[in-house]
Amino acid sequence: MHYTIDPAQIEAFERFAREWMRLVAKHGGVHHGYFLPAEGASDRAEALFSFESLAAYERYRARFGDDPEFVAADRIRDESGCVLRYERTFMRPLLPG
């Protein structure tokens, strides 16, 4: 996930990110972390997570909009305005060895 965030709302974004890390793990994924601005002015953040298969990811995604925990996590984003824009990119890993 590629995020454009409001740097003035970084604490809200961190709350949002912690909830999504928990939810990905709870629903069968592995969250590899959020990567937030560290130095200088930046409005970019990244998140990496994986699921064992596309079917597993689709089961996770099917909960969006209905599951109360998912709705509550999105409410952090919506009410704070911490995320200005995001885009989802699907990738496959190339690992050493």
mmCIF file as gemmi writes it, N, C-alpha and C atoms, coordinates in Angstrom:
data_model
loop_
_atom_site.group_PDB
_atom_site.id
_atom_site.type_symbol
_atom_site.label_atom_id
_atom_site.label_alt_id
_atom_site.label_comp_id
_atom_site.label_asym_id
_atom_site.label_entity_id
_atom_site.label_seq_id
_atom_site.pdbx_PDB_ins_code
_atom_site.Cartn_x
_atom_site.Cartn_y
_atom_site.Cartn_z
_atom_site.occupancy
_atom_site.B_iso_or_equiv
_atom_site.pdbx_formal_charge
_atom_site.auth_seq_id
_atom_site.auth_asym_id
_atom_site.pdbx_PDB_model_num
ATOM 1 N N . MET Axp A 1 ? 0.856 -1.163 0 1 0 ? 1 A 1
ATOM 2 C CA . MET Axp A 1 ? 0 0 0 1 0 ? 1 A 1
ATOM 3 C C . MET Axp A 1 ? 0.901 1.224 0 1 0 ? 1 A 1
ATOM 4 N N . HIS Axp A 2 ? 0.565 2.171 -0.86 1 0 ? 2 A 1
ATOM 5 C CA . HIS Axp A 2 ? 1.277 3.442 -0.938 1 0 ? 2 A 1
ATOM 6 C C . HIS Axp A 2 ? 0.311 4.507 -0.437 1 0 ? 2 A 1
ATOM 7 N N . TYR Axp A 3 ? 0.728 5.237 0.58 1 0 ? 3 A 1
ATOM 8 C CA . TYR Axp A 3 ? -0.137 6.252 1.177 1 0 ? 3 A 1
ATOM 9 C C . TYR Axp A 3 ? 0.445 7.644 0.984 1 0 ? 3 A 1
ATOM 10 N N . THR Axp A 4 ? -0.413 8.6 0.715 1 0 ? 4 A 1
ATOM 11 C CA . THR Axp A 4 ? -0.089 10.009 0.875 1 0 ? 4 A 1
ATOM 12 C C . THR Axp A 4 ? -0.823 10.416 2.142 1 0 ? 4 A 1
ATOM 13 N N . ILE Axp A 5 ? -0.068 10.886 3.117 1 0 ? 5 A 1
ATOM 14 C CA . ILE Axp A 5 ? -0.645 11.181 4.426 1 0 ? 5 A 1
ATOM 15 C C . ILE Axp A 5 ? -0.544 12.673 4.736 1 0 ? 5 A 1
ATOM 16 N N . ASP Axp A 6 ? -1.324 13.086 5.712 1 0 ? 6 A 1
ATOM 17 C CA . ASP Axp A 6 ? -1.232 14.443 6.24 1 0 ? 6 A 1
ATOM 18 C C . ASP Axp A 6 ? -0.184 14.409 7.351 1 0 ? 6 A 1
ATOM 19 N N . PRO Axp A 7 ? 0.983 15.025 7.137 1 0 ? 7 A 1
ATOM 20 C CA . PRO Axp A 7 ? 2.032 14.97 8.164 1 0 ? 7 A 1
ATOM 21 C C . PRO Axp A 7 ? 1.597 15.529 9.516 1 0 ? 7 A 1
ATOM 22 N N . ALA Axp A 8 ? 0.609 16.41 9.514 1 0 ? 8 A 1
ATOM 23 C CA . ALA Axp A 8 ? 0.105 16.962 10.778 1 0 ? 8 A 1
ATOM 24 C C . ALA Axp A 8 ? -0.741 15.945 11.536 1 0 ? 8 A 1
ATOM 25 N N . GLN Axp A 9 ? -1.094 14.833 10.89 1 0 ? 9 A 1
ATOM 26 C CA . GLN Axp A 9 ? -1.933 13.803 11.502 1 0 ? 9 A 1
ATOM 27 C C . GLN Axp A 9 ? -1.175 12.477 11.664 1 0 ? 9 A 1
ATOM 28 N N . ILE Axp A 10 ? 0.142 12.548 11.864 1 0 ? 10 A 1
ATOM 29 C CA . ILE Axp A 10 ? 0.954 11.335 11.937 1 0 ? 10 A 1
ATOM 30 C C . ILE Axp A 10 ? 0.539 10.439 13.112 1 0 ? 10 A 1
ATOM 31 N N . GLU Axp A 11 ? 0.165 11.025 14.235 1 0 ? 11 A 1
ATOM 32 C CA . GLU Axp A 11 ? -0.257 10.203 15.376 1 0 ? 11 A 1
ATOM 33 C C . GLU Axp A 11 ? -1.53 9.432 15.041 1 0 ? 11 A 1
ATOM 34 N N . ALA Axp A 12 ? -2.466 10.06 14.365 1 0 ? 12 A 1
ATOM 35 C CA . ALA Axp A 12 ? -3.687 9.364 13.945 1 0 ? 12 A 1
ATOM 36 C C . ALA Axp A 12 ? -3.342 8.27 12.945 1 0 ? 12 A 1
ATOM 37 N N . PHE Axp A 13 ? -2.41 8.551 12.029 1 0 ? 13 A 1
ATOM 38 C CA . PHE Axp A 13 ? -2.015 7.528 11.069 1 0 ? 13 A 1
ATOM 39 C C . PHE Axp A 13 ? -1.39 6.333 11.791 1 0 ? 13 A 1
ATOM 40 N N . GLU Axp A 14 ? -0.591 6.58 12.812 1 0 ? 14 A 1
ATOM 41 C CA . GLU Axp A 14 ? 0 5.48 13.576 1 0 ? 14 A 1
ATOM 42 C C . GLU Axp A 14 ? -1.074 4.642 14.269 1 0 ? 14 A 1
ATOM 43 N N . ARG Axp A 15 ? -2.113 5.273 14.809 1 0 ? 15 A 1
ATOM 44 C CA . ARG Axp A 15 ? -3.228 4.527 15.418 1 0 ? 15 A 1
ATOM 45 C C . ARG Axp A 15 ? -3.922 3.677 14.356 1 0 ? 15 A 1
ATOM 46 N N . PHE Axp A 16 ? -4.194 4.27 13.206 1 0 ? 16 A 1
ATOM 47 C CA . PHE Axp A 16 ? -4.794 3.576 12.07 1 0 ? 16 A 1
ATOM 48 C C . PHE Axp A 16 ? -3.925 2.385 11.666 1 0 ? 16 A 1
ATOM 49 N N . ALA Axp A 17 ? -2.627 2.595 11.537 1 0 ? 17 A 1
ATOM 50 C CA . ALA Axp A 17 ? -1.694 1.542 11.117 1 0 ? 17 A 1
ATOM 51 C C . ALA Axp A 17 ? -1.654 0.4 12.132 1 0 ? 17 A 1
ATOM 52 N N . ARG Axp A 18 ? -1.607 0.712 13.406 1 0 ? 18 A 1
ATOM 53 C CA . ARG Axp A 18 ? -1.57 -0.344 14.438 1 0 ? 18 A 1
ATOM 54 C C . ARG Axp A 18 ? -2.826 -1.223 14.369 1 0 ? 18 A 1
ATOM 55 N N . GLU Axp A 19 ? -3.966 -0.596 14.129 1 0 ? 19 A 1
ATOM 56 C CA . GLU Axp A 19 ? -5.199 -1.381 14.013 1 0 ? 19 A 1
ATOM 57 C C . GLU Axp A 19 ? -5.14 -2.304 12.811 1 0 ? 19 A 1
ATOM 58 N N . TRP Axp A 20 ? -4.651 -1.818 11.672 1 0 ? 20 A 1
ATOM 59 C CA . TRP Axp A 20 ? -4.591 -2.665 10.482 1 0 ? 20 A 1
ATOM 60 C C . TRP Axp A 20 ? -3.545 -3.761 10.612 1 0 ? 20 A 1
ATOM 61 N N . MET Axp A 21 ? -2.455 -3.498 11.303 1 0 ? 21 A 1
ATOM 62 C CA . MET Axp A 21 ? -1.487 -4.583 11.542 1 0 ? 21 A 1
ATOM 63 C C . MET Axp A 21 ? -2.154 -5.699 12.341 1 0 ? 21 A 1
ATOM 64 N N . ARG Axp A 22 ? -2.912 -5.326 13.356 1 0 ? 22 A 1
ATOM 65 C CA . ARG Axp A 22 ? -3.616 -6.308 14.187 1 0 ? 22 A 1
ATOM 66 C C . ARG Axp A 22 ? -4.645 -7.075 13.349 1 0 ? 22 A 1
ATOM 67 N N . LEU Axp A 23 ? -5.404 -6.38 12.533 1 0 ? 23 A 1
ATOM 68 C CA . LEU Axp A 23 ? -6.46 -7.029 11.757 1 0 ? 23 A 1
ATOM 69 C C . LEU Axp A 23 ? -5.905 -7.956 10.675 1 0 ? 23 A 1
ATOM 70 N N . VAL Axp A 24 ? -4.834 -7.559 10.026 1 0 ? 24 A 1
ATOM 71 C CA . VAL Axp A 24 ? -4.212 -8.442 9.025 1 0 ? 24 A 1
ATOM 72 C C . VAL Axp A 24 ? -3.787 -9.741 9.699 1 0 ? 24 A 1
ATOM 73 N N . ALA Axp A 25 ? -3.103 -9.635 10.848 1 0 ? 25 A 1
ATOM 74 C CA . ALA Axp A 25 ? -2.649 -10.835 11.57 1 0 ? 25 A 1
ATOM 75 C C . ALA Axp A 25 ? -3.835 -11.678 12.036 1 0 ? 25 A 1
ATOM 76 N N . LYS Axp A 26 ? -4.863 -11.034 12.547 1 0 ? 26 A 1
ATOM 77 C CA . LYS Axp A 26 ? -6.036 -11.751 13.044 1 0 ? 26 A 1
ATOM 78 C C . LYS Axp A 26 ? -6.734 -12.545 11.946 1 0 ? 26 A 1
ATOM 79 N N . HIS Axp A 27 ? -6.649 -12.045 10.71 1 0 ? 27 A 1
ATOM 80 C CA . HIS Axp A 27 ? -7.381 -12.672 9.613 1 0 ? 27 A 1
ATOM 81 C C . HIS Axp A 27 ? -6.471 -13.411 8.632 1 0 ? 27 A 1
ATOM 82 N N . GLY Axp A 28 ? -5.339 -13.917 9.153 1 0 ? 28 A 1
ATOM 83 C CA . GLY Axp A 28 ? -4.531 -14.857 8.388 1 0 ? 28 A 1
ATOM 84 C C . GLY Axp A 28 ? -3.382 -14.305 7.583 1 0 ? 28 A 1
ATOM 85 N N . GLY Axp A 29 ? -3.15 -13.015 7.644 1 0 ? 29 A 1
ATOM 86 C CA . GLY Axp A 29 ? -2.037 -12.436 6.894 1 0 ? 29 A 1
ATOM 87 C C . GLY Axp A 29 ? -0.813 -12.23 7.763 1 0 ? 29 A 1
ATOM 88 N N . VAL Axp A 30 ? 0.25 -11.828 7.133 1 0 ? 30 A 1
ATOM 89 C CA . VAL Axp A 30 ? 1.479 -11.441 7.828 1 0 ? 30 A 1
ATOM 90 C C . VAL Axp A 30 ? 1.728 -9.982 7.471 1 0 ? 30 A 1
ATOM 91 N N . HIS Axp A 31 ? 1.75 -9.136 8.479 1 0 ? 31 A 1
ATOM 92 C CA . HIS Axp A 31 ? 2.031 -7.722 8.23 1 0 ? 31 A 1
ATOM 93 C C . HIS Axp A 31 ? 3.521 -7.508 8.408 1 0 ? 31 A 1
ATOM 94 N N . HIS Axp A 32 ? 4.144 -6.906 7.402 1 0 ? 32 A 1
ATOM 95 C CA . HIS Axp A 32 ? 5.582 -6.67 7.414 1 0 ? 32 A 1
ATOM 96 C C . HIS Axp A 32 ? 5.919 -5.25 7.855 1 0 ? 32 A 1
ATOM 97 N N . GLY Axp A 33 ? 4.911 -4.516 8.246 1 0 ? 33 A 1
ATOM 98 C CA . GLY Axp A 33 ? 5.13 -3.203 8.828 1 0 ? 33 A 1
ATOM 99 C C . GLY Axp A 33 ? 4.693 -2.043 7.958 1 0 ? 33 A 1
ATOM 100 N N . TYR Axp A 34 ? 4.592 -0.909 8.632 1 0 ? 34 A 1
ATOM 101 C CA . TYR Axp A 34 ? 4.377 0.379 7.982 1 0 ? 34 A 1
ATOM 102 C C . TYR Axp A 34 ? 5.706 1.105 8.014 1 0 ? 34 A 1
ATOM 103 N N . PHE Axp A 35 ? 5.985 1.835 6.99 1 0 ? 35 A 1
ATOM 104 C CA . PHE Axp A 35 ? 7.214 2.604 6.883 1 0 ? 35 A 1
ATOM 105 C C . PHE Axp A 35 ? 6.808 4.058 6.746 1 0 ? 35 A 1
ATOM 106 N N . LEU Axp A 36 ? 7.152 4.835 7.788 1 0 ? 36 A 1
ATOM 107 C CA . LEU Axp A 36 ? 6.681 6.202 7.925 1 0 ? 36 A 1
ATOM 108 C C . LEU Axp A 36 ? 7.813 7.187 7.7 1 0 ? 36 A 1
ATOM 109 N N . PRO Axp A 37 ? 7.477 8.44 7.398 1 0 ? 37 A 1
ATOM 110 C CA . PRO Axp A 37 ? 8.518 9.453 7.245 1 0 ? 37 A 1
ATOM 111 C C . PRO Axp A 37 ? 9.364 9.542 8.514 1 0 ? 37 A 1
ATOM 112 N N . ALA Axp A 38 ? 10.678 9.653 8.323 1 0 ? 38 A 1
ATOM 113 C CA . ALA Axp A 38 ? 11.578 9.697 9.479 1 0 ? 38 A 1
ATOM 114 C C . ALA Axp A 38 ? 12.359 11.002 9.565 1 0 ? 38 A 1
ATOM 115 N N . GLU Axp A 39 ? 12.729 11.561 8.431 1 0 ? 39 A 1
ATOM 116 C CA . GLU Axp A 39 ? 13.516 12.796 8.422 1 0 ? 39 A 1
ATOM 117 C C . GLU Axp A 39 ? 13.017 13.708 7.334 1 0 ? 39 A 1
ATOM 118 N N . GLY Axp A 40 ? 13.004 14.981 7.628 1 0 ? 40 A 1
ATOM 119 C CA . GLY Axp A 40 ? 12.582 15.932 6.615 1 0 ? 40 A 1
ATOM 120 C C . GLY Axp A 40 ? 11.083 15.914 6.396 1 0 ? 40 A 1
ATOM 121 N N . ALA Axp A 41 ? 10.646 16.801 5.553 1 0 ? 41 A 1
ATOM 122 C CA . ALA Axp A 41 ? 9.221 16.889 5.247 1 0 ? 41 A 1
ATOM 123 C C . ALA Axp A 41 ? 8.851 15.772 4.281 1 0 ? 41 A 1
ATOM 124 N N . SER Axp A 42 ? 7.856 15.015 4.652 1 0 ? 42 A 1
ATOM 125 C CA . SER Axp A 42 ? 7.402 13.953 3.767 1 0 ? 42 A 1
ATOM 126 C C . SER Axp A 42 ? 5.948 13.638 4.054 1 0 ? 42 A 1
ATOM 127 N N . ASP Axp A 43 ? 5.239 13.297 3.011 1 0 ? 43 A 1
ATOM 128 C CA . ASP Axp A 43 ? 3.842 12.916 3.152 1 0 ? 43 A 1
ATOM 129 C C . ASP Axp A 43 ? 3.615 11.511 2.614 1 0 ? 43 A 1
ATOM 130 N N . ARG Axp A 44 ? 4.679 10.712 2.61 1 0 ? 44 A 1
ATOM 131 C CA . ARG Axp A 44 ? 4.597 9.369 2.03 1 0 ? 44 A 1
ATOM 132 C C . ARG Axp A 44 ? 4.783 8.31 3.114 1 0 ? 44 A 1
ATOM 133 N N . ALA Axp A 45 ? 3.948 7.284 3.056 1 0 ? 45 A 1
ATOM 134 C CA . ALA Axp A 45 ? 4.082 6.121 3.943 1 0 ? 45 A 1
ATOM 135 C C . ALA Axp A 45 ? 3.809 4.878 3.108 1 0 ? 45 A 1
ATOM 136 N N . GLU Axp A 46 ? 4.363 3.772 3.525 1 0 ? 46 A 1
ATOM 137 C CA . GLU Axp A 46 ? 4.206 2.499 2.817 1 0 ? 46 A 1
ATOM 138 C C . GLU Axp A 46 ? 3.817 1.422 3.825 1 0 ? 46 A 1
ATOM 139 N N . ALA Axp A 47 ? 3.099 0.428 3.356 1 0 ? 47 A 1
ATOM 140 C CA . ALA Axp A 47 ? 2.771 -0.738 4.174 1 0 ? 47 A 1
ATOM 141 C C . ALA Axp A 47 ? 2.974 -1.979 3.314 1 0 ? 47 A 1
ATOM 142 N N . LEU Axp A 48 ? 3.515 -3.013 3.927 1 0 ? 48 A 1
ATOM 143 C CA . LEU Axp A 48 ? 3.705 -4.283 3.241 1 0 ? 48 A 1
ATOM 144 C C . LEU Axp A 48 ? 3.063 -5.386 4.063 1 0 ? 48 A 1
ATOM 145 N N . PHE Axp A 49 ? 2.249 -6.191 3.411 1 0 ? 49 A 1
ATOM 146 C CA . PHE Axp A 49 ? 1.683 -7.355 4.08 1 0 ? 49 A 1
ATOM 147 C C . PHE Axp A 49 ? 1.459 -8.433 3.042 1 0 ? 49 A 1
ATOM 148 N N . SER Axp A 50 ? 1.336 -9.662 3.52 1 0 ? 50 A 1
ATOM 149 C CA . SER Axp A 50 ? 1.164 -10.78 2.589 1 0 ? 50 A 1
ATOM 150 C C . SER Axp A 50 ? 0.16 -11.777 3.157 1 0 ? 50 A 1
ATOM 151 N N . PHE Axp A 51 ? -0.419 -12.535 2.224 1 0 ? 51 A 1
ATOM 152 C CA . PHE Axp A 51 ? -1.317 -13.636 2.545 1 0 ? 51 A 1
ATOM 153 C C . PHE Axp A 51 ? -0.823 -14.858 1.795 1 0 ? 51 A 1
ATOM 154 N N . GLU Axp A 52 ? -1.178 -16.037 2.267 1 0 ? 52 A 1
ATOM 155 C CA . GLU Axp A 52 ? -0.674 -17.271 1.657 1 0 ? 52 A 1
ATOM 156 C C . GLU Axp A 52 ? -1.166 -17.473 0.231 1 0 ? 52 A 1
ATOM 157 N N . SER Axp A 53 ? -2.274 -16.844 -0.124 1 0 ? 53 A 1
ATOM 158 C CA . SER Axp A 53 ? -2.823 -17.012 -1.476 1 0 ? 53 A 1
ATOM 159 C C . SER Axp A 53 ? -3.751 -15.843 -1.778 1 0 ? 53 A 1
ATOM 160 N N . LEU Axp A 54 ? -4.074 -15.707 -3.039 1 0 ? 54 A 1
ATOM 161 C CA . LEU Axp A 54 ? -5.045 -14.688 -3.442 1 0 ? 54 A 1
ATOM 162 C C . LEU Axp A 54 ? -6.407 -14.985 -2.811 1 0 ? 54 A 1
ATOM 163 N N . ALA Axp A 55 ? -6.769 -16.255 -2.716 1 0 ? 55 A 1
ATOM 164 C CA . ALA Axp A 55 ? -8.051 -16.625 -2.096 1 0 ? 55 A 1
ATOM 165 C C . ALA Axp A 55 ? -8.098 -16.182 -0.631 1 0 ? 55 A 1
ATOM 166 N N . ALA Axp A 56 ? -6.997 -16.365 0.096 1 0 ? 56 A 1
ATOM 167 C CA . ALA Axp A 56 ? -6.943 -15.934 1.501 1 0 ? 56 A 1
ATOM 168 C C . ALA Axp A 56 ? -7.075 -14.421 1.596 1 0 ? 56 A 1
ATOM 169 N N . TYR Axp A 57 ? -6.42 -13.698 0.695 1 0 ? 57 A 1
ATOM 170 C CA . TYR Axp A 57 ? -6.527 -12.241 0.676 1 0 ? 57 A 1
ATOM 171 C C . TYR Axp A 57 ? -7.964 -11.819 0.363 1 0 ? 57 A 1
ATOM 172 N N . GLU Axp A 58 ? -8.595 -12.485 -0.572 1 0 ? 58 A 1
ATOM 173 C CA . GLU Axp A 58 ? -9.968 -12.14 -0.93 1 0 ? 58 A 1
ATOM 174 C C . GLU Axp A 58 ? -10.937 -12.395 0.22 1 0 ? 58 A 1
ATOM 175 N N . ARG Axp A 59 ? -10.7 -13.423 1.027 1 0 ? 59 A 1
ATOM 176 C CA . ARG Axp A 59 ? -11.536 -13.658 2.217 1 0 ? 59 A 1
ATOM 177 C C . ARG Axp A 59 ? -11.368 -12.499 3.205 1 0 ? 59 A 1
ATOM 178 N N . TYR Axp A 60 ? -10.145 -12.053 3.384 1 0 ? 60 A 1
ATOM 179 C CA . TYR Axp A 60 ? -9.859 -10.909 4.25 1 0 ? 60 A 1
ATOM 180 C C . TYR Axp A 60 ? -10.569 -9.658 3.705 1 0 ? 60 A 1
ATOM 181 N N . ARG Axp A 61 ? -10.431 -9.397 2.42 1 0 ? 61 A 1
ATOM 182 C CA . ARG Axp A 61 ? -11.022 -8.21 1.806 1 0 ? 61 A 1
ATOM 183 C C . ARG Axp A 61 ? -12.555 -8.233 1.85 1 0 ? 61 A 1
ATOM 184 N N . ALA Axp A 62 ? -13.144 -9.415 1.866 1 0 ? 62 A 1
ATOM 185 C CA . ALA Axp A 62 ? -14.601 -9.528 1.888 1 0 ? 62 A 1
ATOM 186 C C . ALA Axp A 62 ? -15.197 -8.949 3.18 1 0 ? 62 A 1
ATOM 187 N N . ARG Axp A 63 ? -14.383 -8.778 4.206 1 0 ? 63 A 1
ATOM 188 C CA . ARG Axp A 63 ? -14.862 -8.255 5.479 1 0 ? 63 A 1
ATOM 189 C C . ARG Axp A 63 ? -15 -6.73 5.474 1 0 ? 63 A 1
ATOM 190 N N . PHE Axp A 64 ? -14.377 -6.059 4.511 1 0 ? 64 A 1
ATOM 191 C CA . PHE Axp A 64 ? -14.399 -4.593 4.456 1 0 ? 64 A 1
ATOM 192 C C . PHE Axp A 64 ? -15.837 -4.102 4.341 1 0 ? 64 A 1
ATOM 193 N N . GLY Axp A 65 ? -16.134 -3.06 5.111 1 0 ? 65 A 1
ATOM 194 C CA . GLY Axp A 65 ? -17.453 -2.458 5.053 1 0 ? 65 A 1
ATOM 195 C C . GLY Axp A 65 ? -18.5 -3.138 5.913 1 0 ? 65 A 1
ATOM 196 N N . ASP Axp A 66 ? -18.248 -4.39 6.334 1 0 ? 66 A 1
ATOM 197 C CA . ASP Axp A 66 ? -19.223 -5.133 7.138 1 0 ? 66 A 1
ATOM 198 C C . ASP Axp A 66 ? -18.738 -5.435 8.547 1 0 ? 66 A 1
ATOM 199 N N . ASP Axp A 67 ? -17.508 -5.886 8.66 1 0 ? 67 A 1
ATOM 200 C CA . ASP Axp A 67 ? -16.955 -6.283 9.961 1 0 ? 67 A 1
ATOM 201 C C . ASP Axp A 67 ? -16.781 -5.038 10.838 1 0 ? 67 A 1
ATOM 202 N N . PRO Axp A 68 ? -17.347 -5.04 12.053 1 0 ? 68 A 1
ATOM 203 C CA . PRO Axp A 68 ? -17.266 -3.855 12.915 1 0 ? 68 A 1
ATOM 204 C C . PRO Axp A 68 ? -15.838 -3.411 13.222 1 0 ? 68 A 1
ATOM 205 N N . GLU Axp A 69 ? -14.9 -4.362 13.344 1 0 ? 69 A 1
ATOM 206 C CA . GLU Axp A 69 ? -13.512 -3.97 13.613 1 0 ? 69 A 1
ATOM 207 C C . GLU Axp A 69 ? -12.896 -3.264 12.407 1 0 ? 69 A 1
ATOM 208 N N . PHE Axp A 70 ? -13.209 -3.728 11.219 1 0 ? 70 A 1
ATOM 209 C CA . PHE Axp A 70 ? -12.696 -3.094 10.012 1 0 ? 70 A 1
ATOM 210 C C . PHE Axp A 70 ? -13.276 -1.684 9.877 1 0 ? 70 A 1
ATOM 211 N N . VAL Axp A 71 ? -14.57 -1.555 10.137 1 0 ? 71 A 1
ATOM 212 C CA . VAL Axp A 71 ? -15.235 -0.257 10.053 1 0 ? 71 A 1
ATOM 213 C C . VAL Axp A 71 ? -14.624 0.712 11.068 1 0 ? 71 A 1
ATOM 214 N N . ALA Axp A 72 ? -14.36 0.238 12.284 1 0 ? 72 A 1
ATOM 215 C CA . ALA Axp A 72 ? -13.765 1.085 13.32 1 0 ? 72 A 1
ATOM 216 C C . ALA Axp A 72 ? -12.359 1.541 12.927 1 0 ? 72 A 1
ATOM 217 N N . ALA Axp A 73 ? -11.577 0.645 12.331 1 0 ? 73 A 1
ATOM 218 C CA . ALA Axp A 73 ? -10.223 1.019 11.896 1 0 ? 73 A 1
ATOM 219 C C . ALA Axp A 73 ? -10.3 2.085 10.806 1 0 ? 73 A 1
ATOM 220 N N . ASP Axp A 74 ? -11.195 1.922 9.869 1 0 ? 74 A 1
ATOM 221 C CA . ASP Axp A 74 ? -11.348 2.924 8.814 1 0 ? 74 A 1
ATOM 222 C C . ASP Axp A 74 ? -11.868 4.248 9.358 1 0 ? 74 A 1
ATOM 223 N N . ARG Axp A 75 ? -12.641 4.194 10.418 1 0 ? 75 A 1
ATOM 224 C CA . ARG Axp A 75 ? -13.163 5.427 11.027 1 0 ? 75 A 1
ATOM 225 C C . ARG Axp A 75 ? -12.011 6.315 11.52 1 0 ? 75 A 1
ATOM 226 N N . ILE Axp A 76 ? -10.926 5.708 12.024 1 0 ? 76 A 1
ATOM 227 C CA . ILE Axp A 76 ? -9.758 6.489 12.458 1 0 ? 76 A 1
ATOM 228 C C . ILE Axp A 76 ? -9.255 7.32 11.281 1 0 ? 76 A 1
ATOM 229 N N . ARG Axp A 77 ? -9.116 6.675 10.123 1 0 ? 77 A 1
ATOM 230 C CA . ARG Axp A 77 ? -8.654 7.356 8.911 1 0 ? 77 A 1
ATOM 231 C C . ARG Axp A 77 ? -9.627 8.452 8.499 1 0 ? 77 A 1
ATOM 232 N N . ASP Axp A 78 ? -10.905 8.102 8.44 1 0 ? 78 A 1
ATOM 233 C CA . ASP Axp A 78 ? -11.911 9.025 7.927 1 0 ? 78 A 1
ATOM 234 C C . ASP Axp A 78 ? -12.105 10.242 8.825 1 0 ? 78 A 1
ATOM 235 N N . GLU Axp A 79 ? -12.146 10.023 10.133 1 0 ? 79 A 1
ATOM 236 C CA . GLU Axp A 79 ? -12.403 11.129 11.054 1 0 ? 79 A 1
ATOM 237 C C . GLU Axp A 79 ? -11.201 12.04 11.238 1 0 ? 79 A 1
ATOM 238 N N . SER Axp A 80 ? -9.991 11.493 11.133 1 0 ? 80 A 1
ATOM 239 C CA . SER Axp A 80 ? -8.794 12.311 11.331 1 0 ? 80 A 1
ATOM 240 C C . SER Axp A 80 ? -8.308 12.971 10.047 1 0 ? 80 A 1
ATOM 241 N N . GLY Axp A 81 ? -8.629 12.369 8.907 1 0 ? 81 A 1
ATOM 242 C CA . GLY Axp A 81 ? -8.1 12.871 7.649 1 0 ? 81 A 1
ATOM 243 C C . GLY Axp A 81 ? -6.617 12.569 7.47 1 0 ? 81 A 1
ATOM 244 N N . CYS Axp A 82 ? -6.119 11.58 8.211 1 0 ? 82 A 1
ATOM 245 C CA . CYS Axp A 82 ? -4.68 11.279 8.168 1 0 ? 82 A 1
ATOM 246 C C . CYS Axp A 82 ? -4.222 10.721 6.82 1 0 ? 82 A 1
ATOM 247 N N . VAL Axp A 83 ? -5.116 10.073 6.081 1 0 ? 83 A 1
ATOM 248 C CA . VAL Axp A 83 ? -4.782 9.537 4.757 1 0 ? 83 A 1
ATOM 249 C C . VAL Axp A 83 ? -5.448 10.42 3.708 1 0 ? 83 A 1
ATOM 250 N N . LEU Axp A 84 ? -4.619 11.001 2.861 1 0 ? 84 A 1
ATOM 251 C CA . LEU Axp A 84 ? -5.138 11.856 1.793 1 0 ? 84 A 1
ATOM 252 C C . LEU Axp A 84 ? -5.449 11.046 0.541 1 0 ? 84 A 1
ATOM 253 N N . ARG Axp A 85 ? -4.636 10.008 0.318 1 0 ? 85 A 1
ATOM 254 C CA . ARG Axp A 85 ? -4.803 9.165 -0.86 1 0 ? 85 A 1
ATOM 255 C C . ARG Axp A 85 ? -4.033 7.872 -0.622 1 0 ? 85 A 1
ATOM 256 N N . TYR Axp A 86 ? -4.501 6.799 -1.233 1 0 ? 86 A 1
ATOM 257 C CA . TYR Axp A 86 ? -3.749 5.552 -1.175 1 0 ? 86 A 1
ATOM 258 C C . TYR Axp A 86 ? -3.944 4.785 -2.461 1 0 ? 86 A 1
ATOM 259 N N . GLU Axp A 87 ? -2.991 3.922 -2.735 1 0 ? 87 A 1
ATOM 260 C CA . GLU Axp A 87 ? -3.114 3.023 -3.871 1 0 ? 87 A 1
ATOM 261 C C . GLU Axp A 87 ? -2.556 1.671 -3.478 1 0 ? 87 A 1
ATOM 262 N N . ARG Axp A 88 ? -3.171 0.664 -4.028 1 0 ? 88 A 1
ATOM 263 C CA . ARG Axp A 88 ? -2.819 -0.721 -3.703 1 0 ? 88 A 1
ATOM 264 C C . ARG Axp A 88 ? -2.099 -1.308 -4.911 1 0 ? 88 A 1
ATOM 265 N N . THR Axp A 89 ? -0.959 -1.925 -4.675 1 0 ? 89 A 1
ATOM 266 C CA . THR Axp A 89 ? -0.197 -2.591 -5.723 1 0 ? 89 A 1
ATOM 267 C C . THR Axp A 89 ? 0.048 -4.026 -5.287 1 0 ? 89 A 1
ATOM 268 N N . PHE Axp A 90 ? -0.211 -4.961 -6.162 1 0 ? 90 A 1
ATOM 269 C CA . PHE Axp A 90 ? 0.035 -6.37 -5.863 1 0 ? 90 A 1
ATOM 270 C C . PHE Axp A 90 ? 1.401 -6.746 -6.414 1 0 ? 90 A 1
ATOM 271 N N . MET Axp A 91 ? 2.191 -7.381 -5.578 1 0 ? 91 A 1
ATOM 272 C CA . MET Axp A 91 ? 3.555 -7.739 -5.952 1 0 ? 91 A 1
ATOM 273 C C . MET Axp A 91 ? 3.838 -9.179 -5.529 1 0 ? 91 A 1
ATOM 274 N N . ARG Axp A 92 ? 4.876 -9.751 -6.095 1 0 ? 92 A 1
ATOM 275 C CA . ARG Axp A 92 ? 5.338 -11.071 -5.677 1 0 ? 92 A 1
ATOM 276 C C . ARG Axp A 92 ? 6.785 -10.926 -5.211 1 0 ? 92 A 1
ATOM 277 N N . PRO Axp A 93 ? 7.158 -11.627 -4.166 1 0 ? 93 A 1
ATOM 278 C CA . PRO Axp A 93 ? 8.52 -11.472 -3.647 1 0 ? 93 A 1
ATOM 279 C C . PRO Axp A 93 ? 9.539 -12.26 -4.474 1 0 ? 93 A 1
ATOM 280 N N . LEU Axp A 94 ? 10.722 -11.731 -4.561 1 0 ? 94 A 1
ATOM 281 C CA . LEU Axp A 94 ? 11.891 -12.421 -5.05 1 0 ? 94 A 1
ATOM 282 C C . LEU Axp A 94 ? 12.871 -12.411 -3.885 1 0 ? 94 A 1
ATOM 283 N N . LEU Axp A 95 ? 13.086 -13.567 -3.292 1 0 ? 95 A 1
ATOM 284 C CA . LEU Axp A 95 ? 13.861 -13.652 -2.066 1 0 ? 95 A 1
ATOM 285 C C . LEU Axp A 95 ? 15.219 -14.287 -2.331 1 0 ? 95 A 1
ATOM 286 N N . PRO Axp A 96 ? 16.196 -14.002 -1.477 1 0 ? 96 A 1
ATOM 287 C CA . PRO Axp A 96 ? 17.512 -14.627 -1.655 1 0 ? 96 A 1
ATOM 288 C C . PRO Axp A 96 ? 17.425 -16.144 -1.478 1 0 ? 96 A 1
ATOM 289 N N . GLY Axp A 97 ? 18.319 -16.819 -2.159 1 0 ? 97 A 1
ATOM 290 C CA . GLY Axp A 97 ? 18.405 -18.275 -1.992 1 0 ? 97 A 1
ATOM 291 C C . GLY Axp A 97 ? 17.571 -18.957 -2.963 1 0 ? 97 A 1
